[in-house]
């Protein structure tokens, strides 16, 4: 089979997955709202900077840009923690409502000629409200995805929506600004926020769990702990730090490009202010193409090399932008850069979703959102300083080398991630067949599968002894187990994915029966801590566990 034919087959499978997830009404509405969200975010960014230029003066533009980003960088982890404590569909809806209110206030302030400081304050609140959407949606998608393929496709579709918004938002803003003022741009943004909020109200989906009795008690206020949890969880493991670090470097480069595109258009290529808009549109087009290309990653287990290749491609394309003298060639290279950025984002977030327990996923993604805001602000601040030292083209080359350098330094860690992040297909398939674990979202299943251990028991060997401490739950893959109580056999466990040991764990009592292998049996052992974390932390799984216990005869037939 040729490479081209394999690509066509993979693309056909990927598009089939995309069509399948688009048949989900909730997912379709979430993605359409996300498209509007991105169009608003990228379209109003230009408008507020133009407003600052006209109302306050040219020197205010950089200050206003940083002011827009810093609150989001600080508050994003706190805001995102709400999605781990309350139903995520409700948090997503309220996030869009907050954007509606704040963008509307900015629009009214501009229209009434309010003091610039009040308008900038309202716009800053609107920019901060944007920090709700990405981590909340990112933590909601896994609960809607039944397989790793669907999760990758859903993330890829989100990347395409982001790229389309990045392309369409600035173009629509430019069209409005050609005949009106920044006020009209914020008016259109307010209408878009209203439509987005309408799309996600009352999503027809079962709510993912959030904080339950299964989550350990913490000291301090919930708000403070949400922030600390997100930052702590995001940096706990070396692999997570590497992925977040690469994504943060990506945002530093994007923040620098906000400044560099203007300087390239005006000082290097001499294509005017509209040229800066075209370079931004080229970046957005690249993100659209890159988001579409990520659908070909569906089903791929080794994602770390893809992340590395995407980072290298985007970085070296940007280096070439600083070396060429043609504006059209630069625009083509910027498209490649945007494609690499999109692939980095989709693949990086997919790795994080696979490796992070659902119970804390929103907090980890919230920490990433805050780091992203900080990266944008840092890039916007550094770019003018570097330009003063080395010049515009050289600065573009410097920032183009940032991602390749980061990948080179982190290459050993990326290879380790690849080894650890492989989806344990055999264990996941067995857990998916279990009545207790079947309701779990795919990332939670993958996380749990990585914590399990395969064991084999020989005929006559005692797996569980009546009266012992309950320390694990066992899922049968093959073989047969005899369950007895008081020396009397009460049932035989021989069905694949049947389990033993849940009562002692859920009721916190000694083992209520003895389990002995009748044949050579292969089982998957789930330790007590991980069992309680996923079951108590996910209401559908908890309800399933209660039904399993209720189905046991009284006295219990399984300990």
C-alpha positions in Angstrom: 0.0 0.0 0.0 1.4 3.4 -1.0 1.8 6.3 1.4 -0.8 8.2 -0.5 -3.4 5.4 -0.3 -2.7 5.0 3.5 -3.2 8.7 3.9 -6.5 8.6 2.0 -7.7 5.7 4.1 -6.8 7.5 7.3 -8.4 10.7 6.1 -11.6 8.8 5.3 -11.7 7.2 8.7 -11.0 10.6 10.3 -13.7 12.4 8.4 -16.1 9.6 9.3 -15.3 10.2 13.0 -15.9 14.0 12.5 -19.2 13.3 10.8 -20.1 11.0 13.7 -19.3 13.6 16.4 -21.2 16.3 14.4 -24.3 14.2 14.7 -24.1 14.8 18.4 -26.4 17.9 18.9 -24.6 19.0 22.0 -21.1 18.8 20.4 -22.4 20.6 17.3 -23.8 23.5 19.2 -20.6 23.7 21.4 -18.4 23.9 18.4 -20.5 26.6 16.6 -20.5 28.7 19.8 -16.7 28.2 19.9 -16.4 29.6 16.4 -18.3 32.7 17.4 -16.2 33.0 20.5 -13.0 33.0 18.5 -14.3 35.4 15.9 -15.2 37.8 18.8 -11.8 37.3 20.5 -9.6 38.0 17.5 -11.9 40.6 15.9 -12.2 42.8 18.9 -8.5 42.6 19.7 -7.7 44.9 16.7 -10.6 47.1 17.5 -9.7 47.9 21.1 -6.1 48.7 20.2 -7.3 51.1 17.4 -9.7 52.6 20.0 -6.7 53.2 22.4 -4.7 54.7 19.5 -7.4 57.2 18.7 -8.7 58.0 22.1 -5.6 57.9 24.3 -2.6 58.1 21.9 -0.1 55.9 20.0 2.0 55.2 23.1 -1.0 53.7 24.9 -1.4 50.7 22.5 1.3 48.5 24.1 0.1 49.3 27.6 -3.5 48.6 26.7 -2.5 45.3 25.1 -0.7 44.1 28.3 -3.6 45.4 30.5 -6.0 43.2 28.5 -3.9 40.1 29.1 -2.6 40.3 32.6 -5.9 39.8 34.5 -6.7 36.7 32.4 -3.3 35.3 33.2 -3.9 35.7 36.9 -7.5 34.7 37.1 -7.8 32.0 34.5 -6.8 29.1 36.9 -9.3 30.4 39.5 -12.1 30.8 36.9 -11.4 27.4 35.4 -11.7 25.7 38.8 -15.4 26.4 38.6 -15.7 23.7 36.0 -14.4 21.1 38.4 -16.9 22.2 41.1 -20.0 22.9 39.2 -21.7 21.3 36.1 -19.5 22.1 33.2 -22.3 22.8 30.7 -23.6 25.4 33.1 -20.2 27.0 33.6 -19.8 27.2 29.8 -23.1 28.9 29.4 -22.4 31.4 32.2 -19.1 32.1 30.6 -20.7 33.2 27.4 -23.3 35.2 29.4 -20.4 37.1 31.1 -18.9 37.8 27.8 -22.2 39.1 26.5 -22.5 41.5 29.5 -18.9 42.8 29.4 -18.7 43.2 25.6 -22.1 44.9 25.7 -20.8 47.3 28.4 -17.8 48.1 26.3 -20.0 48.8 23.3 -22.3 51.0 25.3 -19.4 52.9 26.8 -17.9 53.6 23.4 -21.2 54.6 21.9 -22.0 57.0 24.8 -18.5 58.5 24.7 -17.5 57.4 28.2 -14.1 58.1 29.7 -11.5 56.0 27.9 -10.4 54.5 31.3 -13.9 53.1 31.8 -14.1 51.7 28.3 -10.7 50.0 28.6 -11.8 48.7 32.0 -14.9 47.2 30.5 -12.9 45.7 27.6 -10.4 44.2 30.1 -13.3 42.6 31.9 -14.5 41.2 28.6 -11.0 39.9 27.8 -10.9 38.2 31.2 -14.3 36.6 30.7 -12.8 34.9 27.6 -10.7 32.8 29.9 -13.7 30.7 31.0 -14.4 29.2 27.6 -11.4 27.2 26.5 -10.6 25.3 29.7 -14.3 24.6 30.4 -14.9 23.3 26.9 -11.6 21.4 27.0 -12.7 19.6 30.2 -16.2 19.0 28.7 -15.1 17.4 25.5 -13.7 14.2 27.0 -17.0 13.5 28.7 -18.7 13.6 25.3 -16.0 11.4 23.7 -16.4 7.7 23.7 -13.0 6.8 22.2 -9.6 8.3 21.9 -10.4 8.8 18.2 -13.4 10.9 18.9 -11.5 13.0 21.5 -8.7 13.7 19.0 -11.3 14.6 16.3 -13.2 16.8 18.7 -10.0 18.6 19.6 -9.1 18.9 16.0 -12.5 20.4 15.2 -12.0 22.9 18.0 -8.7 23.8 16.5 -10.4 24.3 13.1 -13.0 26.5 14.7 -10.3 28.5 16.4 -8.4 29.0 13.2 -11.6 29.9 11.3 -12.4 32.5 14.0 -8.9 33.8 13.8 -9.3 34.3 10.1 -12.9 35.5 9.9 -12.9 37.7 13.0 -10.2 40.1 11.9 -11.5 40.1 8.3 -15.0 41.1 9.5 -13.6 43.6 11.8 -11.6 45.1 8.9 -14.8 45.2 6.8 -16.7 47.0 9.6 -13.8 49.4 10.3 -13.8 50.4 6.6 -17.2 52.0 6.9 -17.6 52.5 10.7 -15.6 52.8 14.0 -14.4 50.3 16.7 -17.7 50.9 18.4 -19.5 49.0 15.6 -17.1 46.1 16.0 -18.0 45.7 19.7 -21.7 46.0 18.8 -21.3 43.1 16.4 -19.3 41.2 19.0 -22.1 41.6 21.5 -24.6 40.1 19.1 -22.2 37.2 18.5 -21.9 36.6 22.2 -25.7 36.5 22.5 -25.8 33.9 19.8 -23.1 31.8 21.4 -24.9 31.9 24.8 -28.1 30.8 23.1 -26.4 27.9 21.4 -25.0 26.4 24.7 -28.0 26.9 26.9 -29.5 23.6 28.2 -27.1 21.4 26.4 -28.6 17.9 25.9 -25.9 16.1 27.6 -25.4 14.3 30.9 -23.4 16.4 33.3 -19.9 15.4 34.2 -19.2 15.2 37.8 -17.3 17.7 39.7 -16.6 17.8 43.4 -18.0 14.9 45.4 -17.4 13.3 48.7 -14.8 11.2 46.9 -12.5 14.2 46.6 -10.2 14.7 49.6 -11.0 17.6 51.9 -8.7 20.5 51.6 -7.8 23.3 53.9 -8.2 26.9 52.9 -10.9 28.5 50.7 -12.1 26.6 47.6 -11.2 29.5 45.3 -7.6 29.6 46.6 -7.3 25.8 46.4 -8.6 25.8 42.8 -5.8 28.0 41.7 -3.2 26.1 43.7 -4.5 22.8 42.5 -4.4 23.8 38.9 -0.8 25.1 39.1 0.3 22.2 41.2 -1.3 19.5 39.0 0.0 21.2 35.9 3.6 21.1 37.1 3.5 17.8 39.2 4.9 15.5 36.5 7.8 16.2 34.2 5.9 15.2 31.1 3.1 17.6 31.9 5.6 20.4 32.5 7.2 19.7 29.1 3.9 19.9 27.2 2.7 23.0 29.0 6.1 24.6 28.5 6.0 24.0 24.7 2.5 25.4 24.5 3.5 28.4 26.6 6.5 29.1 24.2 4.0 28.9 21.4 1.9 31.7 23.0 5.0 33.8 23.6 5.7 33.7 19.9 2.1 34.5 19.0 2.2 37.5 21.4 5.4 38.7 19.6 3.7 38.3 16.2 0.9 40.7 17.2 3.7 43.4 17.2 5.9 42.0 14.5 3.2 41.7 11.8 2.6 45.5 12.1 6.3 46.3 11.9 6.8 43.9 9.0 3.9 45.4 7.1 4.9 49.0 7.7 8.7 49.0 7.8 9.9 45.9 5.9 7.4 45.0 3.1 5.8 48.5 2.9 2.3 47.1 2.4 0.5 49.4 4.8 -1.9 48.8 7.7 -4.1 46.5 5.5 -1.0 44.4 5.0 -0.8 43.7 8.7 -4.3 42.5 8.6 -3.4 40.2 5.7 -0.5 38.7 7.6 -2.9 38.1 10.6 -5.4 36.5 8.2 -2.7 34.3 6.8 -1.9 33.1 10.3 -5.6 32.3 10.8 -5.8 30.5 7.5 -2.8 28.4 8.6 -4.6 27.6 11.8 -7.6 26.5 9.9 -5.5 24.2 7.6 -3.6 22.9 10.6 -6.7 22.2 12.5 -8.1 20.2 9.6 -4.8 18.3 9.2 -5.0 17.2 12.8 -8.0 14.9 11.9 -5.4 12.7 10.3 -3.9 12.1 13.7 -7.1 10.3 14.8 -6.2 6.9 16.1 -2.5 7.7 16.5 -1.2 6.6 19.8 2.2 8.2 19.6 1.5 11.9 19.7 4.7 13.4 21.1 6.6 13.2 17.8 3.7 14.9 16.1 4.0 17.7 18.6 7.7 18.0 18.0 7.4 18.1 14.2 4.6 20.7 14.4 6.7 22.9 16.7 9.8 22.6 14.4 7.7 23.3 11.2 6.1 26.4 12.6 9.4 27.7 14.0 11.5 27.2 10.9 8.8 28.7 8.7 8.8 31.8 10.9 12.6 31.9 10.6 12.2 32.0 6.8 9.7 34.9 7.1 12.5 36.9 8.6 14.8 36.0 5.8 12.6 36.6 2.7 12.1 40.0 1.0 8.7 39.2 -0.7 5.5 40.0 1.1 3.6 37.2 -0.8 6.3 34.7 0.1 6.2 35.8 3.8 2.4 35.3 3.8 2.7 31.8 2.5 5.3 31.0 5.2 3.0 32.5 7.8 0.3 30.0 6.7 2.8 27.2 7.5 3.5 28.8 10.8 -0.2 28.9 11.7 -0.6 25.3 10.7 2.2 24.3 13.0 0.7 26.3 15.8 -2.7 24.6 15.4 -1.1 21.1 15.4 0.9 22.0 18.6 -2.2 23.1 20.4 -4.5 20.2 19.4 -1.9 17.5 20.0 -0.6 19.1 23.3 -4.1 19.5 24.7 -5.0 15.9 23.7 -1.9 14.6 25.5 -2.9 16.6 28.6 -6.5 15.3 28.4 -5.4 11.7 28.1 -3.0 12.0 31.0 -5.1 14.0 33.5 -7.9 12.6 35.7 -11.3 14.0 34.7 -11.8 15.2 38.3 -9.2 17.9 38.0 -9.0 18.4 34.2 -10.6 21.8 34.2 -8.1 23.1 36.8 -5.1 21.9 34.8 -6.5 23.4 31.6 -7.3 26.6 33.5 -3.7 26.8 34.7 -2.7 26.4 31.0 -5.1 29.2 30.0 -3.5 31.5 32.6 0.0 30.5 31.4 -1.2 31.2 27.8 -2.3 34.7 28.7 1.0 35.4 30.4 2.9 34.1 27.4 1.0 36.4 25.1 1.7 39.4 27.3 5.4 38.4 27.6 5.8 38.1 23.8 4.1 41.5 23.2 6.5 43.1 25.8 9.7 41.4 24.5 9.2 41.9 20.8 9.6 45.7 20.8 12.7 45.4 23.0 14.4 42.9 20.8 13.5 45.0 17.7 15.4 48.0 19.3 18.5 45.8 19.7 18.7 43.8 16.5 16.0 45.0 14.0 12.7 43.8 12.7 13.7 40.9 10.4 16.3 39.6 13.0 13.6 39.7 15.7 11.3 37.5 13.6 14.2 35.0 13.2 14.9 35.1 17.0 11.3 34.3 17.8 11.1 31.7 15.1 13.9 29.8 16.8 12.1 29.8 20.2 9.9 26.7 19.5 12.7 24.6 17.8 15.0 25.4 20.7 12.4 24.4 23.2 11.8 21.1 21.4 15.5 20.4 21.2 15.9 21.0 25.0 12.9 18.8 25.8 13.5 16.0 23.3 14.5 13.4 25.9 11.4 14.2 27.9 9.2 14.1 24.9 10.4 10.6 24.1 9.6 9.6 27.7 6.1 11.0 27.3 5.7 9.0 24.2 6.5 5.8 26.0 4.3 6.6 29.0 1.3 8.1 27.1 0.6 5.1 24.9 -3.1 4.2 25.4 -3.2 0.8 27.2 -5.7 -0.6 24.7 -6.1 -4.0 26.3 -6.8 -2.6 29.8 -9.1 0.1 28.5 -11.1 -2.4 26.5 -11.5 -4.6 29.6 -12.5 -1.7 31.8 -14.9 -0.4 29.2 -16.7 -3.8 29.5 -17.1 -3.5 33.2 -20.5 -2.4 34.5 -18.9 -0.1 37.0 -16.3 1.6 34.8 -18.3 1.7 31.5 -19.9 5.2 32.3 -16.4 6.8 32.7 -15.3 9.2 29.9 -12.5 7.9 27.8 -9.6 10.0 29.3 -10.6 8.8 32.8 -10.6 5.2 31.6 -7.1 5.7 30.0 -5.9 7.3 33.2 -7.3 4.5 35.4 -5.9 1.8 33.0 -2.4 3.2 33.5 -2.7 2.8 37.2 -3.8 -0.9 37.0 -1.7 -4.1 37.1 -2.2 -7.4 35.4 -2.1 -10.5 37.6 -2.5 -14.2 37.0 -3.9 -16.6 39.7 -3.6 -20.4 39.4 -6.3 -23.0 40.2 -6.9 -23.2 43.9 -5.1 -19.9 44.7 -7.1 -17.6 47.0 -7.5 -14.1 45.5 -9.6 -12.6 48.3 -10.0 -14.0 51.9 -13.1 -13.3 53.9 -12.5 -10.9 56.7 -9.3 -9.3 55.2 -8.9 -5.6 54.5 -10.3 -4.5 51.1 -7.3 -3.1 49.2 -8.2 -3.7 45.5 -10.9 -4.4 43.0 -10.4 -7.1 40.3 -11.7 -7.3 36.8 -11.7 -10.7 35.1 -10.3 -11.0 31.6 -10.2 -14.8 31.3 -10.6 -17.9 33.6 -13.1 -18.6 36.4 -13.4 -17.6 40.0 -15.4 -19.3 42.8 -17.0 -17.0 45.3 -17.8 -18.5 48.7 -19.1 -17.3 52.1 -18.7 -19.3 55.3 -17.3 -22.2 53.3 -20.4 -22.3 51.0 -20.0 -21.5 47.3 -22.5 -18.8 46.3 -21.6 -18.1 42.7 -19.0 -18.6 40.0 -17.5 -15.6 38.2 -16.5 -16.5 34.7 -17.8 -13.7 32.4 -15.3 -11.4 30.8 -15.2 -8.0 32.5 -17.0 -9.3 35.6 -15.5 -7.9 38.8 -15.0 -8.9 42.5 -14.2 -6.8 45.5 -16.3 -3.7 45.2 -18.3 -4.0 48.5 -15.4 -3.8 50.9 -14.1 -0.7 49.0 -17.4 1.2 48.7 -18.7 0.3 52.2 -15.3 0.4 53.9 -15.8 -2.9 55.6 -13.7 -6.1 55.7 -14.0 -8.6 52.9 -17.4 -10.3 53.0 -16.5 -13.4 50.9 -13.6 -15.5 49.7 -12.7 -15.6 46.1 -10.7 -18.6 44.8 -9.5 -19.3 41.3 -11.1 -22.4 39.7 -9.1 -22.2 36.5 -6.0 -20.2 35.6 -7.4 -16.7 35.6 -6.0 -13.4 34.3 -7.3 -10.3 36.1 -6.8 -6.5 36.1 -6.2 -5.2 39.6 -7.4 -1.7 40.4 -6.1 -0.4 43.7 -8.4 1.0 46.3 -7.3 4.6 46.0 -7.7 4.8 42.2 -11.0 2.8 42.4 -12.5 5.2 44.9 -11.2 8.3 43.0 -12.8 7.5 39.7 -16.0 5.9 41.1 -16.8 8.5 43.8 -15.7 11.3 41.5 -18.1 10.4 38.7 -21.8 10.1 39.6 -22.8 7.8 36.7 -20.0 5.4 37.7 -21.0 5.7 41.4 -24.6 4.9 40.5 -23.4 1.9 38.4 -21.4 0.6 41.4 -24.4 0.9 43.7 -26.5 -1.1 41.2 -23.8 -3.8 41.1 -23.8 -4.0 44.9 -27.6 -4.1 45.0 -27.6 -7.0 42.5 -25.5 -9.1 44.9 -27.5 -11.4 47.2 -27.7 -10.5 50.9 -25.6 -11.7 52.5 -23.2 -10.4 49.9 -21.9 -12.8 47.3 -18.8 -10.9 46.5 -16.4 -9.2 48.9 
